[in-house]
Amino acid sequence: MLKFFHTAHTPNRLICFLLFVIPIMLLSMTVSYLFYRDELKHQMILHKDSEQHVITMQQHEAEEIFLHISTDLKILTEFYIKCFSREHSVHSLNKFTEVLRLFSLHRQVYDQIRLINKDGMEVIRINLLGGKGILVPKEKLQNKFKRYYFQDTIKIGSGEIFVSPFDLNVEHGEIEKPYKPMLRFATPVIDQNGDKQGILILNYLAKELLDNFAEHQEAGQHGKIMLLNRQGFWLHGGDRKDNWAFMWPERSERTFRTRYPEAWKSINSDQNGQVVSEGHVYTFATISPLKKNMSSTTGSVTAFGTSKEKVESKEYYWKLISSLPVEQIYKDHLLPAKYSLISFNVILFFLIGPLSWLLIRFYVMREATRRELDHFRTVLNQTHDSVFMFAPETLLFTYVNQGGQNQVGYSKEEFFKMTPLAIKSEYTESCFRKMIAPLVEGKIKHLFFETLHQHKNGTKIPVEIHLQYINPAHGADCFVAIVRDITERKQAEEALKTAHQRLLTVLDGLDAIVYVIDLDSYEVLFVNKYAHDIFGDITGSICWKTLQKGLDRPCDCCPNELLRSNGEYAGKSYIWERENPFDGRWYEMHDRAIQWLDDREVKIQIATDITERRCIAQQLQYTAYHDSLTGVANRLFFYERFDEEVSRAEKSGSKLALIFIDLNNFKPINDQYGHDIGDILLQEVSRRLQSSVRHTDLVARMGGDEFVVLLPGIQNNDDVERVLAQLNETFEKSFRTGSGVELIISAAVGTAVYPDDGVLADELLNTADQRMYSNKREQKRNNS
């Protein structure tokens, strides 16, 4: 070990101490571990045997209970045969009723004992209430013909027993509360001729069975006792929502099988056994209640559902499981032993530790100094920065690391004959001494500056220098310079400056407003030339004070909150439109949050002038919805407005009316005076129609000389009549065409009211059209 201390890689005293102590401690801990492992094995065997005994005992108790139930059913069946051996009289029925009542009273385990006739009607039902067998009155007896247990029992032969699935009791189509775990044992009853008269059924209140499991667990057993059906659903021992989960379709995945798949695979593949899985010791046994002459079905969780299929005796079973956490065994029995072993090893360590430490300390301290010096030289030579030391009086270099030699191309021997002036061609000695004088005088602690170093081959190297004057307590004073080559940084700064200039050129060349604002303070950080021409130089101002007019707070439409990292448009563009209050033009804004140079969150907005586009869109929309000749609404506008007004009428409970107008003798006027006069006449008629109705009404030209007036919000027919009267006044006056022609024209009208005459636009138009033609024919007869 002494040779080890003198190597180039001598460890510190702690490492040496550990090299001496660790073998001793490893031996002690190995012995402790072997003892601990033996104790673990022993405790596992003891607990497995204990849990196996508990499960076996619970299995036998459960099988005994089922044997008693089947025996009870056979006894009661024999009583039935004796009571009704001669005839089905009232006396026999009363006698058998009393037998059932006394049986319920003394057994105290049957929630219900029922005699059901072959038609499914309950003849006798004894309910166990408050420890008493209560006979249910005849008027409260129910028909159970559609229940699966009646259908499945009435089909089996005499002497056979039907055992229902283990589930919760259902009354009147709903799961009874508080929950009643229930098993139904039923058998057909026959008369003296061997004919089936119905079934006798015992509703076993399985709380007795489940309470036995709970009592054993409370008696000091560590394992949690669970009872599972063959599908892996908990019948006992699960959480509140896990037990009986198959009774609720939405809980169909809450099974032991899905939660502990590996354990269930082993448990379901064997009748009895033990398995260690997922941190638990599972001890299990299989309870198969179906014996000879017994059968069962899948049953139904709904009130009147039918069984899907018959279940064979080997398929009807429950799994009784004890779940013992391995951690519990560790906590109760192994943790004390573990603490004892740990204490022993700690005491041993503190006994041999101080002596070992004193022996090693002397050797380690001597080697530590040598290793620190070697380490210091290695680090300085491996760093990429240059480290120079030079004397204050002569300025000759006294030390240079490998980085300094590589930086300027001189060897160490060459450096020891040189001063800093040899690699700083732009400095004279007097200028250099004047620069370093404040360091010697103690006026400043360090000097930080940039300059150029000259390589041996004449190349200029930009450098960054951190210069200090060192005055140690022992040794000569010296200057220490840490020099970093900043060539790449200078190149990057120049490239960034060029890129910045190019970006500004691009942004200033855009025919759009571009500006950047702080999301928190609303300060304008940048504007391009286009924005500068409109708003002026607003950099540094608050955006809502300079970009808007008359505001005392940020704009209501400002999307800043949406753009933040936790907002709806985080990392996305928010596009919207707004009118500029300065020039009255419309702009489409593209807003997006970005990270600014100082890492704060800012918004960049690019706004493009869309005034002409909006004008064109508005003009196209007007053309699409208005008649090109008269300027009133066209057919398309009418149908859209009709749908809107129908929706309002449905909400308000008001009505909607249509007035269909057809000009009389318009074609002769066209033929006589020409289409130009006819067009002027149509324009004048449209103007008078619009002036005769309310501003909320709609006048639409449907084509040719046909017009429709839409009257929303009317309450009765009087409102329509008033509008008709005004329209009639419109046609009483002559129409001047502006070219000296004065025309008199009349019109035929027809009306229709929503919803009295229909609910669709075409229905009301057809009705109004028919009435208009009827009125037109009437006018012709009157004129003739």
JODAPE-V212088 format. One record per residue. N is the residue number from 1. RES is the residue in one small letter. NEAR is the number of other C-alpha atoms within 8 Angstrom. Layout:
N_RES_NEAR, N_RES_NEAR
This chain:
1_m_4, 2_l_5, 3_k_6, 4_f_7, 5_f_11, 6_h_8, 7_t_7, 8_a_5, 9_h_5, 10_t_12, 11_p_10, 12_n_9, 13_r_12, 14_l_7, 15_i_8, 16_c_11, 17_f_11, 18_l_8, 19_l_8, 20_f_9, 21_v_12, 22_i_8, 23_p_8, 24_i_8, 25_m_10, 26_l_8, 27_l_8, 28_s_9, 29_m_9, 30_t_8, 31_v_8, 32_s_9, 33_y_8, 34_l_8, 35_f_8, 36_y_11, 37_r_8, 38_d_8, 39_e_9, 40_l_10, 41_k_8, 42_h_8, 43_q_10, 44_m_9, 45_i_8, 46_l_8, 47_h_9, 48_k_11, 49_d_8, 50_s_8, 51_e_12, 52_q_10, 53_h_8, 54_v_9, 55_i_14, 56_t_9, 57_m_8, 58_q_10, 59_q_12, 60_h_8, 61_e_8, 62_a_10, 63_e_11, 64_e_8, 65_i_9, 66_f_9, 67_l_8, 68_h_8, 69_i_10, 70_s_10, 71_t_8, 72_d_8, 73_l_14, 74_k_9, 75_i_8, 76_l_9, 77_t_10, 78_e_8, 79_f_9, 80_y_10, 81_i_12, 82_k_7, 83_c_11, 84_f_13, 85_s_8, 86_r_6, 87_e_6, 88_h_7, 89_s_7, 90_v_6, 91_h_6, 92_s_11, 93_l_11, 94_n_8, 95_k_9, 96_f_11, 97_t_9, 98_e_8, 99_v_8, 100_l_11, 101_r_12, 102_l_9, 103_f_8, 104_s_15, 105_l_11, 106_h_6, 107_r_7, 108_q_8, 109_v_9, 110_y_12, 111_d_11, 112_q_11, 113_i_15, 114_r_12, 115_l_12, 116_i_15, 117_n_11, 118_k_10, 119_d_7, 120_g_12, 121_m_12, 122_e_13, 123_v_10, 124_i_12, 125_r_12, 126_i_14, 127_n_11, 128_l_14, 129_l_8, 130_g_4, 131_g_7, 132_k_8, 133_g_12, 134_i_9, 135_l_9, 136_v_10, 137_p_6, 138_k_6, 139_e_4, 140_k_6, 141_l_12, 142_q_6, 143_n_8, 144_k_10, 145_f_9, 146_k_11, 147_r_11, 148_y_12, 149_y_11, 150_f_12, 151_q_10, 152_d_12, 153_t_13, 154_i_12, 155_k_6, 156_i_11, 157_g_6, 158_s_8, 159_g_8, 160_e_11, 161_i_14, 162_f_15, 163_v_13, 164_s_12, 165_p_10, 166_f_9, 167_d_11, 168_l_12, 169_n_10, 170_v_9, 171_e_8, 172_h_5, 173_g_8, 174_e_7, 175_i_9, 176_e_10, 177_k_5, 178_p_4, 179_y_8, 180_k_11, 181_p_11, 182_m_12, 183_l_13, 184_r_13, 185_f_15, 186_a_14, 187_t_16, 188_p_17, 189_v_13, 190_i_12, 191_d_11, 192_q_9, 193_n_5, 194_g_6, 195_d_7, 196_k_10, 197_q_10, 198_g_14, 199_i_15, 200_l_14, 201_i_13, 202_l_13, 203_n_12, 204_y_13, 205_l_12, 206_a_11, 207_k_8, 208_e_8, 209_l_9, 210_l_9, 211_d_8, 212_n_9, 213_f_10, 214_a_9, 215_e_8, 216_h_10, 217_q_12, 218_e_7, 219_a_6, 220_g_6, 221_q_9, 222_h_7, 223_g_10, 224_k_11, 225_i_13, 226_m_13, 227_l_12, 228_l_15, 229_n_12, 230_r_11, 231_q_7, 232_g_10, 233_f_16, 234_w_16, 235_l_13, 236_h_10, 237_g_10, 238_g_10, 239_d_6, 240_r_5, 241_k_8, 242_d_12, 243_n_12, 244_w_12, 245_a_14, 246_f_9, 247_m_8, 248_w_8, 249_p_7, 250_e_5, 251_r_10, 252_s_9, 253_e_6, 254_r_10, 255_t_13, 256_f_12, 257_r_11, 258_t_8, 259_r_7, 260_y_9, 261_p_9, 262_e_8, 263_a_12, 264_w_11, 265_k_9, 266_s_9, 267_i_14, 268_n_9, 269_s_6, 270_d_7, 271_q_9, 272_n_9, 273_g_9, 274_q_10, 275_v_10, 276_v_9, 277_s_9, 278_e_7, 279_g_8, 280_h_10, 281_v_14, 282_y_13, 283_t_15, 284_f_15, 285_a_13, 286_t_11, 287_i_11, 288_s_11, 289_p_8, 290_l_10, 291_k_7, 292_k_4, 293_n_7, 294_m_11, 295_s_13, 296_s_15, 297_t_14, 298_t_11, 299_g_12, 300_s_11, 301_v_8, 302_t_6, 303_a_11, 304_f_9, 305_g_11, 306_t_9, 307_s_11, 308_k_8, 309_e_6, 310_k_9, 311_v_10, 312_e_9, 313_s_12, 314_k_6, 315_e_7, 316_y_12, 317_y_12, 318_w_11, 319_k_14, 320_l_14, 321_i_14, 322_s_14, 323_s_12, 324_l_11, 325_p_10, 326_v_9, 327_e_7, 328_q_9, 329_i_12, 330_y_10, 331_k_9, 332_d_8, 333_h_9, 334_l_12, 335_l_9, 336_p_9, 337_a_9, 338_k_9, 339_y_8, 340_s_8, 341_l_9, 342_i_8, 343_s_8, 344_f_8, 345_n_11, 346_v_8, 347_i_8, 348_l_8, 349_f_10, 350_f_8, 351_l_8, 352_i_9, 353_g_9, 354_p_8, 355_l_8, 356_s_11, 357_w_10, 358_l_8, 359_l_8, 360_i_11, 361_r_9, 362_f_8, 363_y_10, 364_v_14, 365_m_10, 366_r_8, 367_e_11, 368_a_11, 369_t_8, 370_r_8, 371_r_11, 372_e_8, 373_l_8, 374_d_8, 375_h_8, 376_f_8, 377_r_8, 378_t_8, 379_v_8, 380_l_10, 381_n_9, 382_q_8, 383_t_8, 384_h_6, 385_d_10, 386_s_16, 387_v_14, 388_f_14, 389_m_12, 390_f_13, 391_a_12, 392_p_8, 393_e_4, 394_t_5, 395_l_9, 396_l_11, 397_f_15, 398_t_9, 399_y_9, 400_v_14, 401_n_11, 402_q_10, 403_g_14, 404_g_12, 405_q_13, 406_n_8, 407_q_9, 408_v_11, 409_g_9, 410_y_9, 411_s_7, 412_k_8, 413_e_6, 414_e_8, 415_f_11, 416_f_10, 417_k_8, 418_m_10, 419_t_11, 420_p_9, 421_l_11, 422_a_7, 423_i_10, 424_k_11, 425_s_9, 426_e_4, 427_y_8, 428_t_8, 429_e_7, 430_s_6, 431_c_8, 432_f_10, 433_r_8, 434_k_8, 435_m_7, 436_i_8, 437_a_8, 438_p_10, 439_l_13, 440_v_8, 441_e_7, 442_g_7, 443_k_7, 444_i_8, 445_k_8, 446_h_9, 447_l_10, 448_f_8, 449_f_7, 450_e_8, 451_t_9, 452_l_9, 453_h_12, 454_q_13, 455_h_12, 456_k_8, 457_n_6, 458_g_6, 459_t_7, 460_k_8, 461_i_10, 462_p_12, 463_v_13, 464_e_12, 465_i_13, 466_h_11, 467_l_11, 468_q_11, 469_y_12, 470_i_8, 471_n_7, 472_p_7, 473_a_4, 474_h_4, 475_g_5, 476_a_6, 477_d_10, 478_c_11, 479_f_12, 480_v_12, 481_a_12, 482_i_11, 483_v_12, 484_r_10, 485_d_11, 486_i_9, 487_t_9, 488_e_7, 489_r_7, 490_k_9, 491_q_8, 492_a_8, 493_e_8, 494_e_8, 495_a_8, 496_l_8, 497_k_8, 498_t_8, 499_a_8, 500_h_8, 501_q_8, 502_r_8, 503_l_8, 504_l_9, 505_t_8, 506_v_8, 507_l_10, 508_d_9, 509_g_7, 510_l_8, 511_d_6, 512_a_10, 513_i_13, 514_v_13, 515_y_13, 516_v_12, 517_i_13, 518_d_13, 519_l_10, 520_d_4, 521_s_6, 522_y_10, 523_e_11, 524_v_15, 525_l_10, 526_f_8, 527_v_14, 528_n_12, 529_k_9, 530_y_12, 531_a_13, 532_h_11, 533_d_7, 534_i_7, 535_f_9, 536_g_7, 537_d_6, 538_i_10, 539_t_9, 540_g_7, 541_s_9, 542_i_10, 543_c_11, 544_w_12, 545_k_11, 546_t_10, 547_l_7, 548_q_11, 549_k_8, 550_g_5, 551_l_9, 552_d_5, 553_r_5, 554_p_7, 555_c_7, 556_d_4, 557_c_4, 558_c_7, 559_p_8, 560_n_8, 561_e_7, 562_l_10, 563_l_18, 564_r_13, 565_s_6, 566_n_7, 567_g_9, 568_e_7, 569_y_10, 570_a_11, 571_g_9, 572_k_8, 573_s_9, 574_y_11, 575_i_8, 576_w_7, 577_e_8, 578_r_8, 579_e_8, 580_n_10, 581_p_8, 582_f_6, 583_d_5, 584_g_7, 585_r_10, 586_w_12, 587_y_13, 588_e_12, 589_m_13, 590_h_11, 591_d_13, 592_r_12, 593_a_14, 594_i_9, 595_q_9, 596_w_8, 597_l_5, 598_d_5, 599_d_6, 600_r_8, 601_e_11, 602_v_12, 603_k_14, 604_i_12, 605_q_12, 606_i_11, 607_a_11, 608_t_10, 609_d_9, 610_i_10, 611_t_9, 612_e_6, 613_r_7, 614_r_9, 615_c_8, 616_i_8, 617_a_8, 618_q_8, 619_q_8, 620_l_8, 621_q_8, 622_y_8, 623_t_9, 624_a_7, 625_y_11, 626_h_11, 627_d_11, 628_s_6, 629_l_6, 630_t_9, 631_g_7, 632_v_10, 633_a_13, 634_n_12, 635_r_11, 636_l_8, 637_f_11, 638_f_11, 639_y_9, 640_e_8, 641_r_8, 642_f_10, 643_d_8, 644_e_8, 645_e_10, 646_v_9, 647_s_8, 648_r_8, 649_a_13, 650_e_8, 651_k_6, 652_s_6, 653_g_6, 654_s_9, 655_k_13, 656_l_15, 657_a_13, 658_l_14, 659_i_13, 660_f_15, 661_i_13, 662_d_11, 663_l_11, 664_n_8, 665_n_7, 666_f_10, 667_k_6, 668_p_7, 669_i_10, 670_n_11, 671_d_8, 672_q_6, 673_y_9, 674_g_9, 675_h_8, 676_d_7, 677_i_10, 678_g_12, 679_d_9, 680_i_9, 681_l_11, 682_l_10, 683_q_10, 684_e_10, 685_v_8, 686_s_11, 687_r_9, 688_r_9, 689_l_11, 690_q_10, 691_s_7, 692_s_10, 693_v_9, 694_r_7, 695_h_5, 696_t_6, 697_d_10, 698_l_11, 699_v_13, 700_a_13, 701_r_14, 702_m_9, 703_g_7, 704_g_5, 705_d_9, 706_e_11, 707_f_12, 708_v_12, 709_v_12, 710_l_12, 711_l_13, 712_p_11, 713_g_8, 714_i_12, 715_q_7, 716_n_7, 717_n_7, 718_d_6, 719_d_9, 720_v_11, 721_e_8, 722_r_8, 723_v_10, 724_l_8, 725_a_8, 726_q_10, 727_l_10, 728_n_8, 729_e_8, 730_t_10, 731_f_11, 732_e_8, 733_k_7, 734_s_9, 735_f_10, 736_r_10, 737_t_12, 738_g_5, 739_s_5, 740_g_6, 741_v_7, 742_e_8, 743_l_8, 744_i_9, 745_i_11, 746_s_8, 747_a_9, 748_a_12, 749_v_14, 750_g_15, 751_t_13, 752_a_13, 753_v_12, 754_y_11, 755_p_8, 756_d_7, 757_d_10, 758_g_9, 759_v_9, 760_l_6, 761_a_8, 762_d_6, 763_e_10, 764_l_15, 765_l_11, 766_n_8, 767_t_12, 768_a_15, 769_d_11, 770_q_9, 771_r_11, 772_m_15, 773_y_11, 774_s_8, 775_n_11, 776_k_10, 777_r_8, 778_e_8, 779_q_8, 780_k_8, 781_r_7, 782_n_6, 783_n_5, 784_s_4
